[in-house]
Amino acid sequence: MEEKRKSKKILIGIIGIIVLAVLCVGMWFIYSKTREKPIEGGKQITVQIESERDEYSFEQSYNTDEEYLGNFLDKEGLIGFNESEYGRFITSVQGYESNDDEQSWWSISVNGESAMTGIDEIVIKDGDVYMLELKIGW
């Protein structure tokens, strides 16, 4: 009787691992198929920077062949960042630093809508406007 229970628990564990593996593969497949693909070639974009705290405002148009916003901002020397297990996150823009003590952080919007991904996943598109805004308060 005890032998049957152990065998049943092992079988249930193996089935659980298989189901989990199939779900992970399925989710990866869906993500890779629905992820926005980069656009090759030249693009013209606008970068806006706002820091109410520092009374600073900036806007400039750029031409770029970069495919992702993070690479563009880094290459242009516009941002400082830290690496994390989730990718890069902005710690400063044009020397204006966020500050954990005041709960300030850099927000990103694309064409007026809050970005739903980090800078390394935002695909650059011709004509897009990227706003980097220092926000205070979580």
Buried (B, 14 or more C-beta within 10 A) or exposed (E): EEEEEEEEEEEEEEEEEEEEEEEEEEEEEEEEEEEEEEEEEEBEBBBBBBBEBEEBEBEEEBEBEBBBBBBBBBEBEBBBBEEEEEEBBBBBBBEBBBEEEEEBBBEBBBEEEEBEBBBBBBBBBEEBBBBBBBBEEE
